[in-house]
Amino acid sequence: QVQLIESGGGLVQAGDSLRLSCAASGGTFSSYRMGWFRQAPGKERKFVASINRSSEFTYYTDSVKGRFAISRDNAKNTVYLQMNSLKPEDTAVYYCAAASFGVTYDYWGQGTQVTVSS
């Protein structure tokens, strides 16, 4: 069983940056593909970014390409989401997730709130 704990959220102004962290425990972190998702108020949770086990491949939803960067440190069992040039529409609860096989994410964190004011 993997436990995921996000941190780094907060209230920022448009144009600011934040770095989210997600610390994993209870499993072999390097064996999981990791992802970030977000859920805005009244909306469904949506994919933001993912990174494979060796950091070779990263994927982003179109709306964050060029502004967000996902990375991981397998030695620290942590995945990061660097968010630059934040916009009010980035306001959401951000979740990290771990996938052991295929496309399904098996484990989820509790989320961290990101609020971007205009």
Stockholm file with secondary structure:
# STOCKHOLM 1.0

chainA/1-118         QVQLIESGGGLVQAGDSLRLSCAASGGTFSSYRMGWFRQAPGKERKFVASINRSSEFTYYTDSVKGRFAISRDNAKNTVYLQMNSLKPEDTAVYYCAAASFGVTYDYWGQGTQVTVSS
#=GR chainA/1-118 SS CCEEEEECCEEEETTCCEEEEEEEESSCGGGSEEEEEEECTTSCCEEEEEECTTSCCEEECGGGTTTEEEEEETTTTEEEEEECSCCGGGCEEEEEEEESSTTCCCEECCCEEEEEEC
#=GC SS_cons         CCEEEEECCEEEETTCCEEEEEEEESSCGGGSEEEEEEECTTSCCEEEEEECTTSCCEEECGGGTTTEEEEEETTTTEEEEEECSCCGGGCEEEEEEEESSTTCCCEECCCEEEEEEC
//
